[in-house]
Each structure stands twice: as structure tokens, then as C-alpha cells.
Amino acid sequence: MDIQRLRTGKEKSLFAISLVVSLLAWIVVVVTVIGIFYALFFGLFMLIAHVLMIAHIKGHGVRLSEKQLPEIYARVISASEKLGLKTTPEVYVMQAGGR
């Protein structure tokens, strides 16, 4: 049997089309996997930065309460009631060194 009889005239163009589609699919897969990796890395970085910032504030600040700076705390309660907040948020005061 002659091998040329098994091939069609469109074989080369169909191969080129399937090659382009396959390359695009592989590029999408690689970008997606690497994109997911970078997104996870960025998300983890932001989470750690947030935790460190909260730890810094809680470690170096004074939490307002009825016993600590009651005048300012009363203003915070008033503001949270005006804003319609269900609970009063934790508020800390820090020494800013002139900032």
C-alpha cells in the first residue's frame, strides 16, 4: 500500500492548526500554574505582613477602654453607634513620634 494514498491534501494545514492550538493550550496551562503559584505566594506574603502589623500595633499600642483613656473611648462608642456598627471595634493609641 502506498503511504501517499493514506494522507490527505489538508494534512499539513491541519497539523499546523493542531500545533498552534496545542501550543496555546500549553501556554495557558503554564501561565495558570505559575499564576496560581505567584498568587499563593503573594497572598501568603500579604497575610504575614498583616499579622506582623497587627502584632506591632497590639504590642506597642494602648487599647482604649473604660479604664484606659475613657474620654476618647466614649467618642469611639458614640461614633460606632452613629455609623450603625453592631459592636464597637478595638481601638489602639500609639506613640507616633510626631507623625
N, CA and C atoms as a LAMMPS dump frame, in Angstrom:
ITEM: TIMESTEP
0
ITEM: NUMBER OF ATOMS
297
ITEM: BOX BOUNDS ff ff ff
-5.0000000000000000e+02 5.0000000000000000e+02
-5.0000000000000000e+02 5.0000000000000000e+02
-5.0000000000000000e+02 5.0000000000000000e+02
ITEM: ATOMS id mol type element x y z
1 1 1 N 0.844 -1.164 0
2 1 2 C 0 0 0
3 1 3 C 0.892 1.23 0
4 2 1 N 0.5 2.193 -0.787
5 2 2 C 1.277 3.414 -0.918
6 2 3 C 0.914 4.369 0.22
7 3 1 N 1.944 4.891 0.912
8 3 2 C 1.707 5.769 2.066
9 3 3 C 1.059 7.076 1.639
10 4 1 N 1.301 7.542 0.461
11 4 2 C 0.721 8.8 -0.016
12 4 3 C -0.796 8.688 -0.148
13 5 1 N -1.288 7.501 -0.383
14 5 2 C -2.724 7.33 -0.503
15 5 3 C -3.409 7.475 0.856
16 6 1 N -2.682 7.25 1.955
17 6 2 C -3.261 7.369 3.287
18 6 3 C -3.324 8.828 3.759
19 7 1 N -2.558 9.686 3.145
20 7 2 C -2.524 11.099 3.543
21 7 3 C -3.515 11.899 2.721
22 8 1 N -4.054 12.951 3.372
23 8 2 C -4.95 13.851 2.649
24 8 3 C -4.182 15.11 2.277
25 9 1 N -4.73 15.89 1.413
26 9 2 C -4.081 17.123 0.998
27 9 3 C -4.09 18.179 2.093
28 10 1 N -4.994 18.065 3.038
29 10 2 C -5.106 19.05 4.124
30 10 3 C -4.287 18.667 5.353
31 11 1 N -3.507 17.594 5.241
32 11 2 C -2.799 17.103 6.419
33 11 3 C -1.831 18.136 6.993
34 12 1 N -1.087 18.809 6.153
35 12 2 C -0.116 19.798 6.644
36 12 3 C -0.821 20.987 7.294
37 13 1 N -1.89 21.473 6.71
38 13 2 C -2.592 22.612 7.311
39 13 3 C -3.287 22.195 8.608
40 14 1 N -3.861 20.998 8.654
41 14 2 C -4.475 20.52 9.889
42 14 3 C -3.434 20.309 10.984
43 15 1 N -2.241 19.833 10.604
44 15 2 C -1.16 19.685 11.578
45 15 3 C -0.75 21.047 12.13
46 16 1 N -0.642 22.051 11.272
47 16 2 C -0.271 23.401 11.723
48 16 3 C -1.33 23.961 12.684
49 17 1 N -2.599 23.76 12.351
50 17 2 C -3.676 24.24 13.219
51 17 3 C -3.633 23.528 14.574
52 18 1 N -3.47 22.213 14.559
53 18 2 C -3.422 21.476 15.827
54 18 3 C -2.175 21.839 16.627
55 19 1 N -1.061 22.142 15.955
56 19 2 C 0.149 22.573 16.648
57 19 3 C -0.071 23.912 17.34
58 20 1 N -0.696 24.862 16.662
59 20 2 C -0.963 26.176 17.244
60 20 3 C -1.92 26.052 18.429
61 21 1 N -2.982 25.278 18.27
62 21 2 C -3.941 25.091 19.35
63 21 3 C -3.276 24.412 20.549
64 22 1 N -2.445 23.41 20.29
65 22 2 C -1.745 22.718 21.377
66 22 3 C -0.782 23.653 22.099
67 23 1 N -0.035 24.456 21.348
68 23 2 C 0.89 25.406 21.971
69 23 3 C 0.139 26.423 22.816
70 24 1 N -0.978 26.929 22.314
71 24 2 C -1.781 27.869 23.099
72 24 3 C -2.301 27.213 24.379
73 25 1 N -2.739 25.965 24.278
74 25 2 C -3.226 25.257 25.467
75 25 3 C -2.113 25.079 26.485
76 26 1 N -0.911 24.724 26.022
77 26 2 C 0.217 24.565 26.947
78 26 3 C 0.612 25.898 27.569
79 27 1 N 0.57 26.959 26.808
80 27 2 C 0.892 28.282 27.36
81 27 3 C -0.113 28.665 28.432
82 28 1 N -1.393 28.394 28.176
83 28 2 C -2.424 28.692 29.171
84 28 3 C -2.195 27.873 30.44
85 29 1 N -1.865 26.605 30.283
86 29 2 C -1.625 25.749 31.452
87 29 3 C -0.425 26.252 32.246
88 30 1 N 0.664 26.581 31.563
89 30 2 C 1.867 27.051 32.251
90 30 3 C 1.607 28.379 32.943
91 31 1 N 0.962 29.307 32.25
92 31 2 C 0.662 30.612 32.854
93 31 3 C -0.272 30.445 34.038
94 32 1 N -1.248 29.567 33.917
95 32 2 C -2.193 29.35 35.007
96 32 3 C -1.493 28.75 36.22
97 33 1 N -0.672 27.736 36.016
98 33 2 C 0.018 27.096 37.133
99 33 3 C 0.985 28.079 37.779
100 34 1 N 1.764 28.779 36.98
101 34 2 C 2.693 29.765 37.527
102 34 3 C 1.918 30.92 38.148
103 35 1 N 0.819 31.324 37.526
104 35 2 C -0.013 32.38 38.087
105 35 3 C -0.594 31.993 39.431
106 36 1 N -1.021 30.746 39.56
107 36 2 C -1.534 30.269 40.844
108 36 3 C -0.427 30.285 41.881
109 37 1 N 0.777 29.856 41.495
110 37 2 C 1.912 29.87 42.413
111 37 3 C 2.2 31.288 42.888
112 38 1 N 2.244 32.238 41.947
113 38 2 C 2.505 33.624 42.333
114 38 3 C 1.363 34.197 43.183
115 39 1 N 0.139 33.848 42.871
116 39 2 C -0.996 34.329 43.658
117 39 3 C -0.931 33.784 45.083
118 40 1 N -0.601 32.513 45.234
119 40 2 C -0.462 31.939 46.569
120 40 3 C 0.692 32.583 47.327
121 41 1 N 1.81 32.803 46.636
122 41 2 C 2.963 33.441 47.268
123 41 3 C 2.616 34.863 47.702
124 42 1 N 1.956 35.624 46.832
125 42 2 C 1.573 36.998 47.154
126 42 3 C 0.559 37.014 48.299
127 43 1 N -0.413 36.112 48.266
128 43 2 C -1.398 36.023 49.334
129 43 3 C -0.766 35.679 50.677
130 44 1 N 0.183 34.748 50.671
131 44 2 C 0.881 34.392 51.901
132 44 3 C 1.701 35.562 52.413
133 45 1 N 2.361 36.273 51.509
134 45 2 C 3.139 37.448 51.893
135 45 3 C 2.243 38.507 52.533
136 46 1 N 1.082 38.774 51.933
137 46 2 C 0.165 39.767 52.473
138 46 3 C -0.383 39.331 53.839
139 47 1 N -0.666 38.047 53.999
140 47 2 C -1.156 37.536 55.276
141 47 3 C -0.104 37.718 56.369
142 48 1 N 1.139 37.388 56.068
143 48 2 C 2.216 37.54 57.05
144 48 3 C 2.427 39.009 57.375
145 49 1 N 2.388 39.877 56.368
146 49 2 C 2.554 41.314 56.614
147 49 3 C 1.426 41.839 57.49
148 50 1 N 0.201 41.382 57.257
149 50 2 C -0.943 41.816 58.059
150 50 3 C -0.79 41.349 59.506
151 51 1 N -0.39 40.104 59.69
152 51 2 C -0.21 39.569 61.038
153 51 3 C 0.88 40.338 61.777
154 52 1 N 1.98 40.644 61.088
155 52 2 C 3.051 41.403 61.73
156 52 3 C 2.609 42.818 62.088
157 53 1 N 1.804 43.437 61.236
158 53 2 C 1.318 44.785 61.534
159 53 3 C 0.397 44.766 62.758
160 54 1 N -0.517 43.8 62.814
161 54 2 C -1.417 43.682 63.962
162 54 3 C -0.618 43.404 65.233
163 55 1 N 0.385 42.535 65.146
164 55 2 C 1.217 42.247 66.317
165 55 3 C 1.964 43.493 66.773
166 56 1 N 2.444 44.298 65.835
167 56 2 C 3.14 45.533 66.192
168 56 3 C 2.199 46.507 66.894
169 57 1 N 1.002 46.658 66.354
170 57 2 C 0.029 47.585 66.958
171 57 3 C -0.37 47.114 68.35
172 58 1 N -0.681 45.834 68.491
173 58 2 C -1.107 45.329 69.798
174 58 3 C 0.046 45.312 70.797
175 59 1 N 1.26 45.166 70.319
176 59 2 C 2.413 45.125 71.213
177 59 3 C 2.891 46.496 71.654
178 60 1 N 2.686 47.52 70.822
179 60 2 C 3.205 48.846 71.127
180 60 3 C 2.12 49.879 71.403
181 61 1 N 0.872 49.51 71.284
182 61 2 C -0.212 50.466 71.483
183 61 3 C -0.949 50.229 72.79
184 62 1 N -1.798 51.181 73.123
185 62 2 C -2.651 51.081 74.312
186 62 3 C -4.084 50.903 73.82
187 63 1 N -4.72 49.823 74.267
188 63 2 C -6.102 49.571 73.861
189 63 3 C -7.031 50.47 74.672
190 64 1 N -7.902 51.174 73.971
191 64 2 C -8.849 52.052 74.641
192 64 3 C -9.932 51.227 75.325
193 65 1 N -10.332 51.687 76.511
194 65 2 C -11.411 51.046 77.259
195 65 3 C -11.954 52.055 78.257
196 66 1 N -12.862 51.592 79.112
197 66 2 C -13.374 52.482 80.139
198 66 3 C -12.29 52.883 81.132
199 67 1 N -11.25 52.043 81.261
200 67 2 C -10.165 52.316 82.202
201 67 3 C -8.991 53.036 81.535
202 68 1 N -8.766 52.822 80.255
203 68 2 C -7.669 53.432 79.523
204 68 3 C -8.231 54.501 78.592
205 69 1 N -7.928 55.739 78.845
206 69 2 C -8.365 56.881 78.036
207 69 3 C -9.891 56.86 77.838
208 70 1 N -10.67 56.984 78.933
209 70 2 C -12.13 56.843 78.83
210 70 3 C -12.797 57.928 77.991
211 71 1 N -12.215 59.139 77.916
212 71 2 C -12.844 60.203 77.118
213 71 3 C -12.804 59.858 75.632
214 72 1 N -11.668 59.378 75.191
215 72 2 C -11.543 59.008 73.77
216 72 3 C -12.386 57.776 73.475
217 73 1 N -12.412 56.834 74.395
218 73 2 C -13.207 55.625 74.203
219 73 3 C -14.695 55.962 74.088
220 74 1 N -15.162 56.95 74.862
221 74 2 C -16.566 57.375 74.762
222 74 3 C -16.852 57.929 73.377
223 75 1 N -15.897 58.645 72.804
224 75 2 C -16.079 59.152 71.427
225 75 3 C -16.125 58.018 70.417
226 76 1 N -15.318 57.003 70.635
227 76 2 C -15.321 55.846 69.728
228 76 3 C -16.672 55.138 69.795
229 77 1 N -17.204 54.971 71.004
230 77 2 C -18.524 54.331 71.147
231 77 3 C -19.595 55.167 70.455
232 78 1 N -19.535 56.475 70.641
233 78 2 C -20.504 57.355 70.003
234 78 3 C -20.416 57.271 68.48
235 79 1 N -19.203 57.286 67.959
236 79 2 C -19.017 57.213 66.507
237 79 3 C -19.499 55.879 65.959
238 80 1 N -19.227 54.78 66.669
239 80 2 C -19.664 53.47 66.17
240 80 3 C -21.186 53.343 66.209
241 81 1 N -21.829 53.985 67.199
242 81 2 C -23.296 53.975 67.231
243 81 3 C -23.868 54.788 66.079
244 82 1 N -23.261 55.949 65.791
245 82 2 C -23.735 56.774 64.669
246 82 3 C -23.567 56.057 63.334
247 83 1 N -22.493 55.264 63.221
248 83 2 C -22.257 54.532 61.978
249 83 3 C -23.099 53.261 61.877
250 84 1 N -23.776 52.904 62.961
251 84 2 C -24.63 51.719 62.931
252 84 3 C -23.874 50.419 63.073
253 85 1 N -22.694 50.453 63.682
254 85 2 C -21.921 49.227 63.883
255 85 3 C -22.546 48.397 64.993
256 86 1 N -22.577 47.096 64.814
257 86 2 C -23.171 46.215 65.817
258 86 3 C -22.3 46.132 67.065
259 87 1 N -20.988 46.125 66.872
260 87 2 C -20.058 46.086 68.006
261 87 3 C -19.049 47.211 67.846
262 88 1 N -18.545 47.663 68.961
263 88 2 C -17.508 48.696 68.93
264 88 3 C -16.177 48.031 68.606
265 89 1 N -15.466 48.526 67.608
266 89 2 C -14.188 47.904 67.244
267 89 3 C -13.112 48.161 68.301
268 90 1 N -12.102 47.319 68.302
269 90 2 C -10.953 47.541 69.166
270 90 3 C -10.18 48.732 68.62
271 91 1 N -9.858 49.668 69.492
272 91 2 C -9.13 50.868 69.076
273 91 3 C -7.868 50.969 69.922
274 92 1 N -6.748 51.21 69.261
275 92 2 C -5.471 51.331 69.936
276 92 3 C -4.898 52.722 69.667
277 93 1 N -4.196 53.253 70.662
278 93 2 C -3.49 54.522 70.523
279 93 3 C -1.999 54.211 70.611
280 94 1 N -1.254 54.775 69.641
281 94 2 C 0.192 54.533 69.618
282 94 3 C 0.939 55.837 69.611
283 95 1 N 2.134 55.82 70.168
284 95 2 C 3.041 56.948 70.092
285 95 3 C 3.569 57.002 68.662
286 96 1 N 3.35 58.119 67.987
287 96 2 C 3.742 58.211 66.582
288 96 3 C 5.022 59.002 66.399
289 97 1 N 5.546 59.598 67.43
290 97 2 C 6.787 60.332 67.316
291 97 3 C 6.659 61.55 66.41
292 98 1 N 5.56 62.24 66.487
293 98 2 C 5.372 63.436 65.677
294 98 3 C 4.704 63.199 64.336
295 99 1 N 4.383 61.978 63.993
296 99 2 C 3.736 61.685 62.715
297 99 3 C 2.24 61.725 62.842
